[in-house]
Amino acid sequence: MAKPVIWITGASSGIGEAAAKKFSKAGYALILSARNEQELNRVKQACAFPADCQILPLDLAYSADFAEKVATAISFFGQVDILLHNGGISQRSLIKDTLLEVDRRLMEVNYFGTVALTKAILPHFLARKKGQFGVVTSLVGKFGSPYRSSYAGAKHALHGFFDTLRAEHHQDGISVTLICPGFIRTQVSINAVTGDGSPLGEMDQAQDQGMSPEACAKQLYQAIKGKKEEVYIGGKETLAVYLKRFLPGLFSKILRTAKVR
């Protein structure tokens, strides 16, 4: 019996790397994508079954070749069963200090790049009458947070898009799992852009004290396997989703002084 195939973007480090190792160990065939081909090969060799891992370099900022990338991905194993959207960039800057071009870049990569790749592979899922999108957004896809204005905006937009896709294509056998991590101990803050577009270059204290990528990947795997619609992964920060829903005034007061860096 052929292995199920999962295509993971942002697979060269952090949550994507941990997810690749978890799905490989669980018996999936993998397609690993990110910009850094050298790091992708490192992740491939660290997987349980490297022979069942294919490398497909991809940059979410350049969608013109996505139709070609999808065709290549399908050619590796004859199908793609799951597309795990994990690629993207984060932000650490106040609104007043952030150039509009930086806001546009965050939307282009985190939202439009993800949407473009989704639309490129959707005909494949429709033709097979099955397929699953796993979408790693963030807790700030559920509520805003200081220093993350356009990052939060892009993640909110992903929720709107994929909630709609789920409703439109449920009858076509297509499912969507939205995965909302909180503070996960990855390089995301180090690589985050500042107001002028340059990388922050340092680890947030909150990030450094967060959940391990491996623990996050374990919960992510269970969510996708169980075809959950939406999950929140992290520590006590996940409670903020419910606080905002039921006590929005209190949530706003807490957020103003919360340690988010």
C-alpha positions in Angstrom: 0.0 0.0 0.0 1.4 3.4 -1.0 2.3 5.8 1.8 0.1 8.9 2.2 2.0 12.0 0.9 2.3 15.3 2.8 3.9 18.4 1.3 5.4 20.7 4.0 6.4 24.3 3.3 8.8 26.1 5.7 10.3 22.6 6.3 13.9 23.7 6.8 13.7 24.6 10.5 11.4 25.0 13.5 7.9 23.6 13.4 8.3 22.5 9.8 11.4 20.5 10.5 9.8 18.9 13.6 6.7 18.1 11.6 8.7 16.5 8.8 10.4 14.2 11.3 7.1 13.3 13.0 5.2 12.5 9.7 8.2 10.5 8.4 8.3 8.4 11.5 4.6 7.9 11.2 5.0 6.4 7.7 4.2 9.3 5.4 6.1 10.1 2.2 7.3 13.7 2.3 7.8 16.7 0.0 9.9 19.3 1.8 9.9 22.9 0.7 11.6 26.1 1.7 14.1 28.5 0.2 17.2 27.0 1.7 17.9 23.7 -0.2 21.0 22.9 1.9 18.9 22.9 5.1 16.1 20.9 3.4 18.6 18.2 2.6 19.8 18.2 6.2 16.2 17.8 7.4 15.7 15.0 4.8 18.7 13.0 6.1 17.4 13.5 9.7 14.0 11.9 8.8 13.2 8.3 9.6 12.9 7.3 5.9 15.0 9.7 3.8 14.4 7.6 0.7 10.7 8.6 0.9 11.5 12.4 1.2 11.7 14.6 -1.8 13.2 18.2 -1.9 11.4 21.0 -3.7 12.8 24.5 -3.1 10.1 27.1 -3.0 9.8 30.8 -2.2 6.4 32.0 -1.2 7.2 35.5 -2.4 7.3 34.3 -6.0 4.1 32.6 -7.1 4.6 32.8 -10.8 6.1 29.3 -10.9 3.6 27.6 -8.5 1.8 25.7 -11.2 5.2 24.2 -12.2 6.0 23.5 -8.5 2.7 21.7 -8.0 3.2 19.6 -11.1 6.7 18.6 -9.8 5.3 17.8 -6.4 2.6 15.5 -7.8 5.2 13.8 -10.1 7.3 12.7 -7.1 4.8 10.2 -5.7 1.9 10.5 -8.2 -0.3 12.4 -5.7 -0.3 14.8 -2.8 -2.7 14.0 0.0 -2.0 16.9 2.4 -0.5 20.3 2.0 0.9 21.7 5.2 1.3 25.4 4.9 4.0 26.3 7.4 6.2 28.8 5.5 6.2 32.5 6.3 8.0 35.4 8.1 7.2 37.1 11.4 7.4 40.7 12.6 8.7 42.6 15.6 7.9 46.3 15.2 5.4 48.9 16.3 2.9 50.2 13.8 4.3 53.7 13.9 7.8 52.5 13.1 6.9 50.0 10.3 7.3 51.0 6.6 4.3 50.2 4.4 6.5 48.1 2.1 7.2 45.9 5.1 3.5 45.5 5.7 3.1 44.6 2.1 5.9 42.0 2.2 4.3 40.3 5.2 1.0 40.0 3.4 2.6 38.9 0.2 4.5 36.0 1.8 2.2 35.0 4.6 -1.1 35.5 2.9 -0.9 35.8 -0.9 1.9 33.2 -1.2 -0.1 30.7 0.8 -3.3 31.5 -1.1 -1.5 31.2 -4.5 -0.1 27.8 -3.6 -3.5 26.6 -2.3 -5.2 27.6 -5.6 -2.4 25.9 -7.6 -3.0 22.5 -5.9 -6.8 22.8 -5.5 -7.6 21.3 -8.9 -5.6 18.2 -8.0 -7.6 17.8 -4.8 -10.8 18.4 -6.6 -10.0 15.8 -9.3 -9.2 13.2 -6.7 -12.3 14.2 -4.6 -10.1 14.3 -1.5 -7.3 16.4 0.1 -6.4 18.2 3.2 -4.9 21.6 3.9 -3.1 22.0 7.2 -2.4 25.7 7.8 0.0 26.9 10.5 -1.3 30.3 11.4 -0.7 31.6 15.0 -2.6 32.6 18.1 -2.4 36.1 16.7 -4.6 34.8 13.9 -7.3 34.9 16.6 -6.3 38.2 18.3 -3.9 41.1 17.7 -0.7 41.5 19.7 1.8 44.4 20.0 4.8 44.3 17.6 3.0 42.0 15.2 0.5 44.2 13.5 0.7 43.0 9.8 1.8 39.5 10.9 -1.5 39.3 12.8 -3.3 40.9 9.9 -2.0 38.2 7.5 -2.8 35.4 9.9 -6.4 36.7 10.5 -6.7 36.8 6.7 -5.7 33.2 6.4 -8.4 32.2 8.9 -11.0 34.0 6.8 -9.8 32.4 3.5 -9.5 28.9 4.8 -12.8 28.9 6.8 -14.4 29.9 3.5 -12.5 27.2 1.5 -13.7 24.6 4.1 -17.3 25.6 3.6 -17.1 25.7 -0.2 -15.4 22.4 -0.7 -16.6 20.2 2.1 -18.7 18.3 -0.4 -15.7 17.7 -2.5 -13.9 15.7 0.2 -11.5 18.5 1.1 -10.8 19.4 4.7 -9.0 22.2 6.4 -7.1 22.1 9.8 -6.1 25.5 11.2 -3.2 25.2 13.6 -2.6 28.1 15.9 0.7 27.9 17.8 1.6 30.3 20.6 5.2 30.6 21.9 7.2 27.8 20.3 11.0 27.7 20.8 12.1 28.3 17.2 14.1 30.8 15.2 10.9 32.7 14.3 11.7 35.9 16.3 15.4 35.9 15.2 14.3 35.9 11.6 11.4 38.3 12.1 11.4 41.6 10.2 11.6 44.9 12.0 10.1 48.2 10.9 12.6 48.8 8.1 12.5 45.2 6.9 15.8 44.1 8.5 15.9 41.0 10.6 15.5 41.3 14.4 18.4 39.0 15.0 17.6 38.0 18.5 15.4 35.6 20.4 12.3 36.8 22.2 12.4 35.9 25.9 8.8 34.6 25.6 9.8 32.5 22.5 12.9 31.1 24.3 10.7 29.9 27.2 8.1 28.4 24.9 7.1 24.9 23.9 9.6 22.8 22.0 9.0 22.3 18.2 8.8 18.6 18.8 6.0 18.9 21.3 4.2 21.3 18.9 4.7 18.9 16.0 3.2 16.0 18.0 0.0 18.0 18.6 0.0 19.2 15.0 0.2 15.6 13.8 -2.7 14.5 15.9 -4.8 17.5 14.7 -4.2 16.7 11.1 -4.7 13.0 11.5 -7.9 13.7 13.3 -9.0 16.3 10.7 -9.7 18.8 13.5 -11.0 22.1 12.2 -8.9 24.3 14.5 -6.4 23.8 17.3 -4.4 26.0 19.7 -1.0 24.8 20.7 1.3 26.2 23.4 1.2 27.1 27.0 -1.0 29.3 29.1 -1.0 31.9 26.2 -3.6 29.7 24.5 -6.1 30.7 27.1 -6.1 34.2 25.6 -8.3 32.9 22.8 -11.1 32.1 25.2 -10.4 35.3 27.3 -10.9 37.4 24.3 -14.1 35.6 23.3 -15.8 35.7 26.7 -14.2 38.8 28.4 -13.0 41.0 25.6 -12.7 44.1 27.8 -10.5 42.3 30.3 -8.5 40.8 27.5 -7.7 44.3 26.1 -6.5 45.5 29.5 -4.2 42.5 30.0 -2.8 42.7 26.4 -1.6 46.3 26.9 0.9 45.3 29.5 1.5 41.6 28.6 5.1 40.3 28.1 4.9 39.4 24.4 8.7 39.7 23.6 
